[in-house]
């Protein structure tokens, strides 16, 4: 089978990373949709990076209803900062000196004695902003998006195989209809002659009249143009399946055009055998239409 690059719009992807004691987990799910519609769910405070997350998704996706969820397991390790109560330290040193002078005491206050005061030093957690995790987050979204695209392409390959098989069936049916069409005109001319003989009750007939009536029928029942356009649409459909771009809408349009030609063939042919094949064509096209609805 010819290699195709089409994508389904249905898929799932995920990405993880460990950063500062926390685990960022990104999940992306997508289903079919006429356009690219994105819903981003992130913890409170992380929404400031929503547009950057969407920019990553737009680089990989062109159609589909996409839902991205960011979850964080564990607590990101914060930087600890030591705050010195300088006013308290100055007061302690000043009091020590005053006591020494007032009572004639000896000795000096030491650093270790100062540090033993429970209120002199305070450990404070630095306020970590979500922006500090910008690069790890976007890399994780990139990983999840690539995972999603991989699944969508695999599903796209399966859809393409099915569509190409149905295209072959359409080509076969169109060929059979093309072979049958001239026979319909010949049979009509034969039936017309028999009916005129029965009606006129004579063996003598105006052959020119029969030929003229047959020619008029042949003109009305001529489906050569419809078959040519149908075959052309089949070729265009097959070529579109090999394009490295979003082709879902084009494929849907081509199926509508093929349906139009098939319906016209059925209306003009006035033949049970061709009508049966027209029904088969419409059945295949309906199945193709359902498949194409899920192609990006």
C-alpha positions in Angstrom: 0.0 0.0 0.0 1.2 3.5 -0.7 2.5 5.2 2.4 0.2 7.9 3.8 0.7 10.6 6.3 -2.9 11.5 7.3 -3.9 11.7 10.9 -7.0 10.7 12.7 -8.4 13.3 15.1 -8.8 10.7 17.8 -5.9 10.0 20.1 -4.2 10.1 23.5 -0.8 11.3 24.6 1.1 11.9 27.8 4.3 13.3 29.2 6.0 13.4 32.5 9.0 15.1 34.1 10.6 15.4 37.6 11.5 18.9 38.7 12.4 20.3 42.1 10.9 17.3 43.9 7.6 17.4 42.0 6.3 15.4 39.1 4.5 17.2 36.3 2.1 14.9 34.4 0.4 16.1 31.2 -2.4 14.2 29.4 -3.8 15.1 26.1 -7.0 13.6 24.6 -8.5 14.5 21.2 -11.6 13.7 19.2 -13.0 14.8 15.9 -14.1 18.4 15.4 -14.5 20.8 12.4 -11.8 23.1 13.8 -9.0 23.1 16.4 -10.7 23.7 19.7 -8.4 23.5 22.8 -9.4 23.2 26.5 -6.5 23.5 29.0 -6.9 22.5 32.6 -4.1 23.4 35.1 -3.8 24.0 38.8 -4.6 27.4 40.2 -1.9 29.9 39.4 -0.6 28.0 36.4 -3.0 29.5 33.9 -0.6 32.3 33.1 1.2 29.8 30.8 -2.0 28.7 29.0 -1.3 30.6 25.8 2.3 29.2 25.6 0.9 25.7 26.1 -1.6 26.3 23.2 1.2 27.5 21.0 3.0 24.1 21.5 -0.2 22.3 20.5 -0.8 24.4 17.4 2.6 23.3 16.1 1.4 19.7 16.0 -2.4 19.8 15.5 -4.6 21.5 13.0 -8.1 20.1 13.7 -9.8 18.3 16.6 -11.4 18.9 20.0 -8.3 18.8 22.3 -8.3 18.5 26.1 -5.0 19.0 28.0 -4.8 18.3 31.7 -1.7 19.2 33.9 -1.5 17.5 37.3 1.3 18.0 39.8 2.3 15.2 42.3 4.3 16.2 45.3 5.3 19.7 46.4 7.9 21.5 44.5 10.9 22.0 46.8 11.2 25.7 47.7 14.3 27.6 48.3 14.8 28.4 52.0 16.0 31.8 53.0 17.4 32.8 56.5 16.1 36.1 57.8 18.1 37.7 60.7 16.3 39.9 63.2 18.9 42.6 63.2 17.0 44.8 65.6 17.0 41.9 68.1 20.7 41.2 67.6 21.6 44.9 68.1 19.5 44.9 71.3 21.1 41.8 72.7 24.6 43.0 72.1 23.8 46.4 73.6 22.2 44.9 76.7 25.2 42.6 77.2 27.5 45.6 77.1 25.3 47.6 79.5 25.2 44.8 82.0 29.0 44.4 81.8 29.6 48.1 82.5 26.9 48.4 85.2 28.0 45.5 87.3 31.7 45.4 86.4 31.5 42.0 84.8 34.1 40.4 82.6 33.8 38.5 79.4 32.2 39.2 76.0 29.1 37.9 74.4 29.9 35.3 71.7 28.4 34.5 68.3 27.3 31.1 69.6 25.5 32.7 72.5 23.7 35.1 70.1 22.7 32.2 67.7 21.2 30.3 70.7 18.4 32.9 70.9 15.3 31.3 69.5 14.0 34.4 67.8 17.2 35.7 66.2 17.0 33.6 63.0 14.0 32.7 61.0 13.8 30.2 58.1 11.4 31.4 55.4 10.2 29.6 52.3 10.9 31.5 49.1 7.7 32.1 47.0 8.1 29.9 43.9 6.1 31.2 40.9 4.7 28.8 38.3 6.7 30.7 35.7 9.8 29.1 37.3 8.7 25.8 35.8 8.0 27.2 32.3 10.7 25.3 30.4 10.0 21.9 32.1 6.2 22.4 31.6 6.5 23.2 27.9 8.9 20.3 27.3 6.5 18.0 28.9 3.6 19.3 26.8 5.8 18.8 23.7 6.4 15.2 24.7 2.7 14.6 25.3 1.9 16.3 21.9 4.3 14.1 20.0 2.9 11.0 21.8 -0.6 12.1 20.7 0.4 12.7 17.1 2.0 9.2 17.0 -1.2 7.6 18.0 -3.2 9.8 15.6 -0.9 8.8 12.7 -1.2 5.1 13.5 -5.0 5.5 13.5 -4.7 7.5 10.3 -2.8 4.7 8.6 -5.7 2.3 9.6 -8.3 4.7 8.1 -6.2 5.1 5.0 -6.0 1.4 4.4 -9.8 1.0 4.7 -10.4 4.0 2.4 -8.0 2.8 -0.3 -9.7 -0.6 -0.2 -13.1 1.0 -0.7 -11.7 3.2 -3.5 -10.7 0.0 -5.3 -14.3 -1.2 -5.0 -15.6 2.0 -6.4 -13.2 1.8 -9.4 -14.4 -1.8 -10.0 -18.0 -0.8 -9.9 -17.4 2.2 -12.2 -15.7 -0.1 -14.7 -18.6 -2.6 -14.6 -21.1 0.3 -15.1 -19.0 1.6 -18.0 -19.1 -1.9 -19.6 -22.8 -2.3 -19.0 -23.9 1.2 -20.3 -23.7 0.5 -24.1 -25.5 -2.8 -23.7 -28.5 -0.9 -22.2 -28.9 1.2 -25.3 -28.8 -1.9 -27.6 -31.3 -3.7 -25.4 -33.6 -0.6 -25.5 -33.5 -0.5 -29.3 -34.3 -4.2 -29.5 -37.3 -3.8 -27.0 -38.5 -0.7 -28.8 -38.6 -2.6 -32.2 -40.5 -5.5 -30.6 -43.1 -3.2 -29.1 -43.6 -1.2 -32.2 -44.1 -4.4 -34.2 -46.7 -5.6 -31.6 -48.4 -2.2 -31.7 -48.5 -1.9 -35.5 -49.1 -5.6 -36.0 -46.8 -5.6 -39.0 -43.4 -6.8 -39.9 -42.8 -3.7 -41.9 -41.3 -0.9 -39.7 -39.6 2.3 -40.3 -36.0 1.5 -39.2 -35.1 5.1 -39.2 -37.8 5.8 -36.6 -36.4 3.0 -34.3 -32.9 4.4 -34.7 -34.0 7.9 -33.9 -35.8 6.8 -30.8 -32.8 4.7 -29.7 -30.5 7.7 -30.3 -32.8 9.9 -28.2 -32.7 7.3 -25.4 -28.9 6.9 -25.7 -28.5 10.7 -25.3 -30.7 10.8 -22.2 -29.0 7.8 -20.7 -25.5 8.8 -21.6 -23.4 8.5 -18.4 -19.9 8.8 -19.9 -19.3 12.3 -18.4 -20.5 11.2 -15.0 -18.2 8.1 -15.1 -15.2 10.3 -16.2 -15.8 12.7 -13.3 -16.3 9.8 -10.8 -12.9 8.3 -11.9 -11.3 11.7 -11.6 -12.6 12.2 -8.1 -11.3 8.8 -7.1 -7.8 9.7 -8.4 -7.9 13.0 -6.5 -9.0 11.2 -3.3 -6.1 8.8 -3.5 -3.7 11.6 -4.1 -5.1 13.6 -1.1 -4.5 10.6 1.2 -0.7 11.0 0.5 -0.5 14.7 1.3 1.3 15.7 4.5 -1.4 18.2 5.6 -4.9 18.3 7.0 -7.0 16.8 4.2 -10.2 15.8 6.0 -12.3 18.6 4.6 -11.1 18.0 1.0 -11.8 14.3 1.3 -15.3 15.1 2.6 -15.9 17.4 -0.4 -14.7 14.7 -2.8 -17.1 12.2 -1.3 -19.9 14.6 -1.8 -19.0 15.1 -5.4 -18.7 11.3 -6.0 -22.1 10.9 -4.4 -23.5 13.5 -6.8 -22.1 11.6 -9.9 -23.3 8.2 -8.6 -26.8 9.6 -8.0 -26.9 11.1 -11.5 -25.7 7.8 -13.0 -28.5 6.0 -11.2 -31.1 8.5 -12.4 -30.0 8.4 -16.0 -29.1 4.8 -16.6 -32.6 3.3 -16.3 -31.2 -0.2 -15.9 -31.6 -2.7 -13.0 -28.0 -4.0 -13.3 -26.5 -0.5 -13.2 -28.9 0.5 -10.4 -27.7 -2.4 -8.3 -24.1 -1.2 -8.7 -25.2 2.3 -7.9 -26.6 1.1 -4.6 -23.2 -0.6 -3.9 -21.4 2.6 -4.7 -23.5 4.6 -2.4 -23.0 2.1 0.4 -19.2 2.3 0.0 -19.4 6.1 -0.1 -21.4 6.3 3.1 -18.9 4.1 4.9 -16.1 6.3 3.5 -17.9 9.4 4.7 -18.1 8.0 8.2 -14.4 7.3 8.2 -13.4 10.7 6.7 -15.3 12.5 9.6 -12.4 11.4 11.8 -9.5 12.5 9.6 -7.7 15.7 10.4 
